[in-house]
């Protein structure tokens, strides 16, 4: 069985509250086996050889049925999480709390990344780069003062995403390597 990371979007922000202990218990009861969570923002480590789409669907259904939240789930392997850190062109340059990787379920729509760059031109100091099903983002001056909100990005890319900063990703990767 492969170690996987399920990144749950929009968990424990706004009204979408889930206690990680409750999530672990419900996932175990639904035959996901042993699961670990990292932080309270919806990072679930588990073992599975299921197809990514099937696993994403099972987890999203569980979130909706058990917690009443229409879930958004992205699944990645240990290698993909490591790449999300190593391939981020801003990692090592900007602060680990300001440099993010936004995980996407698929590549953006054709022209989506270019539309994002154009819409953001002259609006802030943020730096952006596109990878394989990820958007790399350095918030430079801070997330709270940026115009690059999830909704702003999603509208241009044509797909949702869920972000984690480098500090969180390093912690998640270490936990995944222990779990394996």
C-alpha positions in Angstrom: 0.0 0.0 0.0 1.2 3.5 -0.9 1.3 6.3 1.6 -0.9 9.1 0.4 -1.8 12.6 1.6 -5.4 13.8 1.3 -5.6 17.6 1.4 -9.0 18.8 2.3 -9.9 22.2 1.0 -11.7 24.8 3.1 -11.6 22.8 6.3 -11.6 24.7 9.6 -12.0 28.1 8.0 -15.3 29.9 7.9 -18.1 27.6 9.2 -16.5 24.3 8.0 -15.3 23.0 11.3 -14.2 19.4 11.8 -12.2 18.1 14.7 -9.3 16.0 13.4 -9.9 13.3 16.0 -13.5 13.0 14.7 -12.3 12.8 11.2 -9.7 10.1 12.0 -12.4 8.1 13.9 -14.9 8.4 11.0 -12.4 7.5 8.4 -11.2 4.4 10.3 -14.9 3.3 10.8 -15.4 3.6 7.0 -12.5 1.3 6.1 -9.8 3.8 5.4 -7.6 1.9 7.8 -5.0 3.7 9.9 -5.1 7.4 9.3 -3.0 10.3 10.7 -3.8 14.0 10.6 -1.3 16.9 10.6 -2.5 20.2 12.0 -6.1 21.2 12.1 -6.4 22.3 8.4 -7.4 19.0 6.8 -4.2 17.1 6.1 -4.8 13.4 6.2 -2.2 10.7 5.8 -3.3 7.2 4.9 -2.3 4.1 3.0 -4.1 3.2 -0.2 -3.6 1.7 -3.6 -6.9 3.0 -4.9 -7.0 5.2 -8.0 -6.6 8.8 -7.1 -10.0 9.8 -8.4 -11.7 6.9 -6.5 -10.0 7.8 -3.3 -10.8 11.5 -3.7 -14.4 10.7 -4.2 -14.6 8.3 -1.2 -13.1 11.0 1.1 -15.3 13.8 -0.3 -18.4 11.6 0.2 -17.4 10.8 3.8 -16.9 14.6 4.5 -20.3 15.4 3.1 -22.2 12.4 4.8 -20.5 12.6 8.2 -20.0 16.3 8.6 -22.4 18.0 6.2 -19.6 19.8 4.3 -19.3 19.6 0.5 -15.7 18.6 0.4 -12.9 19.4 -1.9 -10.1 16.8 -1.8 -6.7 16.6 -3.5 -4.6 13.4 -3.1 -0.9 13.2 -3.5 1.9 10.7 -3.0 5.0 11.2 -0.8 7.0 11.9 -4.0 4.5 14.5 -5.2 4.6 16.2 -1.8 8.4 16.3 -1.8 8.2 17.8 -5.4 5.8 20.4 -4.2 8.6 21.6 -1.9 11.7 20.9 -4.0 10.2 22.2 -7.3 8.8 25.4 -5.8 11.0 28.1 -7.4 10.4 30.5 -4.5 11.3 28.0 -1.7 14.6 29.1 -0.1 14.1 32.7 -1.3 11.0 33.8 0.5 9.8 33.1 4.0 8.5 29.6 4.5 5.3 31.0 5.9 4.8 33.2 2.8 5.8 30.7 0.1 2.9 28.4 -0.8 2.1 25.5 -3.0 -1.5 25.4 -4.1 -2.5 21.8 -5.0 -4.9 21.5 -8.0 -6.9 18.5 -8.9 -5.8 18.9 -12.6 -3.9 21.4 -14.7 -5.7 24.7 -15.2 -7.9 25.3 -18.2 -6.0 26.3 -21.4 -4.9 29.9 -20.9 -5.9 30.0 -17.3 -2.4 30.6 -15.8 -1.8 33.4 -18.4 -5.2 34.9 -17.4 -4.2 34.8 -13.8 -1.0 36.6 -14.5 -2.7 39.2 -16.6 -5.5 39.9 -14.0 -2.9 40.3 -11.3 -0.4 42.4 -13.3 0.4 45.6 -11.3 -1.7 44.6 -8.3 0.9 43.3 -5.9 4.4 42.0 -5.4 3.4 38.3 -5.3 5.3 35.9 -7.5 3.6 33.0 -9.3 4.8 29.9 -11.2 2.9 26.9 -12.6 3.9 23.3 -12.1 2.4 19.9 -12.6 -1.1 20.2 -11.0 0.3 22.9 -8.6 0.5 26.7 -8.5 3.6 28.1 -6.7 3.0 31.4 -5.0 5.2 33.7 -2.9 2.9 36.1 -1.1 6.0 38.4 -0.4 4.1 41.0 1.8 1.7 38.6 3.4 -1.4 36.5 2.7 -3.7 38.9 4.5 -2.9 41.9 2.3 -2.9 40.0 -1.0 -5.5 40.3 -3.7 -4.7 36.7 -4.7 -7.6 35.1 -2.8 -8.7 31.5 -3.5 -11.8 32.8 -5.4 -9.6 35.2 -7.5 -7.2 32.4 -8.5 -10.0 29.8 -9.0 -11.9 32.0 -11.4 -8.9 32.4 -13.7 -7.5 28.9 -13.5 -10.9 27.3 -13.9 -10.3 24.9 -11.0 -10.2 24.9 -7.3 -7.1 24.5 -5.2 -6.0 24.1 -1.6 -2.8 25.9 -0.4 -0.2 24.9 2.1 2.9 26.9 3.0 6.4 25.5 3.1 6.4 25.3 6.9 3.3 23.1 6.8 4.5 21.0 3.8 7.8 20.2 5.5 6.0 19.0 8.6 3.5 17.0 6.5 6.3 15.4 4.5 8.2 14.4 7.7 5.0 12.8 9.1 4.4 11.0 5.7 7.9 9.5 5.8 7.4 8.3 9.4 4.0 6.8 8.4 5.4 4.9 5.5 
